């Protein structure tokens, strides 16, 4: 297979060097060039024809968002934003994802001695996945130490499916790469009295609060970052904090959100598998669950557990996904009763909430 050709764009010489060094850890990646600002990058894109661009935001002569908007209009290509993990960085990064960036990663610091392998592994994985993505604009190799991959058993043992607690429907959404925009499309189409929606989106802790606030501004529902013990109510959507797993539990009278700071599952915290497993145990067939665009396979086994518990299950289709990893893995497991484009997902979720046994069938 041909190596993924990457152009690194950042005004900091140190960051360009760090990024190039980390990307060089993977024999399937080639850094074909670097650029200190967007105007130099524009010329190098023409000369070098890279597969993926890593792009900083604050740069001289033209900021990264302006460059990204022009690039996605004139020459769409996979772009991974390099962002600071701050509230301001979150707002800018979420805007970049709206404009068509595939994914984002934390800006590397000069103090990487203890975590170089972990950062390099993440950056290389995101760049390789970005190379396979379909951008959707609006209109010597170092050995890396890899932590063991845990399943949802590390947080919540699989239990017998409980009753449906009166049958009140709950909608659950899992997403990763490309998911911030996919979730927006779904929430924008929801009416103010929609069934409660639980969302696990792979996102850093500093980003989940601003993401929830952004979704609240664009949806008729009330959208918030979930809190431990918070009652789950119709007309509300709950976003998993970037630092905790989100679970749904029955407290004897109502469903509530529970936050769990257990280990990463499938290398993610929050994990979609954890949310889906908790719903299989607490809500069972009253759940309507969907797995949207994302890298990897987190959520696939959890969606299968939900289907086996009688829940209605769906996945986003490949043409409308930025990366058809998670939904594709679930589809291959026969975890989903049907496939839908992101444009039709909200209407289908609502229809299934009203008539849960008319499609996307349980096992």
N, C-alpha and C positions, 0 to 999 in steps of 0.2 A: 504494500500500500504506500502511496506517495506520502511524504511527510507534510504536516500542516504548516503552511508558510505564514509567519506572523510578523506584523509591523507594530512596533511599540511606540506609542506617541505620548510623550510626557515632557514638560519643560525642565524637570529635574534630572540632571545627569546621573545622580546617585540612584534615583528610582529606575531610570532606563537601564542602568547596569544591573541592579538587583533583579528586575524583571527578566532581563536577558539571561542572567545566570540561572534563575529558577526554571525558566522554560527550557534551557539547555539540559536540564536533568532528564528530560524525556527524549528518547531517541526518535520518537515519531513526530517531533516538533522541530522546526527550523526557524530561527529568528532571522528574517531576510533583511531587516533594517530597523533603524530607529529614527524618530523625528522629534525635534524640540518644540514644534508648534504646528498648528493645523495647515498652514500654508506650505510648509516643507512636507508635511504628510500628504497633502493633495498631490504634489509632484511625485512623491515616492510611490503612491498607490498606482499612478499611471505607469511608472517605470518597472515596479516590482510585482504588481498584480498579486498582492497577498491574499490568503484565504480568510484571515481573521485580523482584526484591528483591536489592540488594547488602547483605550483612550482615557486620558486625564480630563478633568473638567476645567480647572483654572489654569489657563495658559496665555502667553502674550499673543498679540495681534488678532486673535479670534478665540472666544471661549469654546469649550468642548461641546456644549449644547447647540450652539449655532452651527458649528461644523457638522455635528451629527445630523441635525435637521436637513442641512444641505446635502450631505452624503446620502441619506436615506431617500431623498427625493431624486437625486441625479444618478447615483450608483449604489443601490442597496447591497449591503454586504454584512456579514456577521461582525458585530462590535461588542466587546466586553468592556464595560466602564470600570475604571479604577477609582474608587471612592474612599473618602475618609469616613470612618464609622462614627459620625456625629449626627445630631438632629439636622443641621444644615446640609450635611452630606447626604442624609436620607432623602430630603426633599428634592435635591438636585438629581439624585440617582433615580428616584421614582419618576421624575420628569423625563429622564433619559430613556427609561423603559417604555414610557408612553410614546416617545419619538421613534422607537424601533430598535433600541439596543437589546441584544439577546440576553445578557446577564451582567452581573457586576461582581467585583471582588474588592477586598480591602487593600488599600494602598500599603505596600510593604514599608517597614521602617528599617532604619540602619541596624537596630538591635534584634537580629534574627538568629542569634547563635543557638538558642535553645529550641527554636521552633521552625528552623529552615525547612526541614523535610515536610512538615505538616503544611506550611504555606505553599511550598513548591508543588506538592501533590494536588492541592486544591486548584492552584492556578493552571497547572497542566491539564487537569481533568476538565475544567471549565472551557479552556481554549479548544480542546479537542471536540468537546460536545458542541461548542459554538460553530465549529467548522461544518457540522452536519445539520445545522439549523436552517430554517427558512425565515429570514428576517421579514417581519410584517410591520412596515411603517404605517402610521396613521395617515388618510388620503395618501569528552569522556563522560559517562553517565553515572551520576551519583545514585547510590542505592537509597531508596526512601523507606523509612520505617512507617508501617501502616498499622494503625490501631485495629484491634479485632472488631469485626462487624457484629453488632448485637441485634437480636430480634426484639419484637414487642414483649417477649417474655421477661426481659430485663426490667420492665416497668410495670406490666400488668399481666399476670398469668391468665391464660385462656380459661374462661369459665363457661358453664352451661348457659345458654341463652335464656334471659329472663323474659317475662311477659312483656307486652307492649305498653303497659302502664296506662291503659285507657285508649291507646291508639292515636294520641295526638302526634301528628307528623313532625319530624325533625329532618332538616336538610343538612348534609355534611359535604364539605368540599375539601379536596386535597390538591395541592399544586406546588410546583417548584419553578424551574427555569421557564420564563415567559408567563408565569402565573399571575404576577401582579396585574398585568393587563387583562388576562383572561378572567380573573376574579372581578375586576372592574366591570367588564362587559356583562357578567351575570348579575352583579348587584345593581347596576344601573337599570336593569330591566325588571327588577322586582318591585311589586306594589308595597305600600306602607304597611299593609296587614298580612304580609307573607308569613309562612311558618318560620320559626326560628332557624337561623343558619349558623353553623359552626364551620370555621375556616382554619385549616392548618396550611400555611404557606411557608416554605423554607425561606427564612429571612433572618438577618442578624438582630440581636436584641435592640440595638439602637434604632432600627428601622421599623419595627412592628408598630410602635405607637404612632409615628407619622403616617404609616401606611393606613392604619385604621382611621385616623382623622381624615385622610384624603378620601377614603371610601365613604365616610360619613357625609362628606360634602357632595358626593356625586350620586348618592342613593336616596330613595324615598324612605328606606328603612333607617333605623338608628343603628349605626355601626360603631363598635368600640373594641378596644383591646380587652380581652377576657380577664376577669379577676377571680381569684379563688373564692368559691362559695357563692358566686353570683347566680341568681335565679335565671333560668332560660325562658324567655318570653317571646311570643309572636311579635312580629314587626321589628325584631332585633337581630343583628348579626354580630357574632363574636369572633374576633381574630386572635389566634394563639399568640401569646408573647414570644418573642424570638429567643427567650432564655429558658422556656419551660414547655413541657408537653402539655397539651390540652386534652382533658378527658371529660366525658359526660357521665354523671352519676345520678342515681335516684335516691333522694334523701328521706323517702317515706311519704312525701306529699307532693314533690315537684322535682323536675330535673334541675341540676345545678352544674356549673362549670367547676372542675377541679384542675388545679395546676400541679404539676409534678416535676421536680428538678432532678429526676433520675438520669442515668447515662444516656448518651445519644443512641438512638435506634436507627439502624441502617445508616449510621454516621450522621444522623440529623436529630436535633432538638430545637424545635418541636418536630415530631414524627407523625406522618399521616397514619401509619399502621397503628400507632397508639390510640389516636382519636377514633379510628374505625373499630378497633377491638373493643374500646369502652362502650361504643354505641351498640355493637353486637350483643354485649352482655346486658346493657341497661334498657335499650329501646327496641332491639330486634327488628321485627317486621314493620315497625312504625318509621323506620329510617329510610330516607331517600338519599343515596350517596353517589357522588361523582368524582372521578379522578381526572384532573385537567393536565395540561402540558407540563412537562418536567423531565429532568435528567434522572436516570437511575430507575429504581423499581420500588421505592418507598410507597406504601399504600396499596400495592397490588395484592399482597396476601391479606391485608386487612379488609379490602373490598371483597375478596373471596369469602372471608368469614362472615361478612354482612350478608352476602347473597345466600350463603348456607343457612343463615338465621332468618331468611324470608324477606330481607330488605330488597327494595328496588335499587338496582345498581347500573350506573352508566359510566362511559368514558368519553373524553373528547376525541374526535376523529383526527386522523393523521394530517389531512390537508390544512386544517385550521390550527394545528399545534405548532409551536415554535420548535419544540423537541418532543417527539413521540416516544419517550422512554417509559415514563411511569404509566400512562394510559395503554401503551403498547404491551407492556409487561402484564398488566391486568387482563387485557384482551386475550393474550396467549394462555393465561391461566383459566380462561372461561369464568372470570370473576365478574364480568359485566353482562347485563342482559341486552344492552344496546349501545350504539355509538351515536353521538350527535356532534354537529359542528358547534363551535362556541357561540355563534350567532343565534342558534335555536335552543341552547342549553337551558336558559332560564325558563322559557315557556314550557319545556318538557318537564323540568323539575317541578314546576307548579302543577302541571297536569297530573303527574304521578302523586303529588301530595294530596290532591283532591280524590284521585282514584288509584290508590297504590297498587292494585292488582290488575291493571290494564296494560302492563308492559314492563320492560326492564326487570323481568320476573326473577323471583328468588328460586333457589334450587329446590 
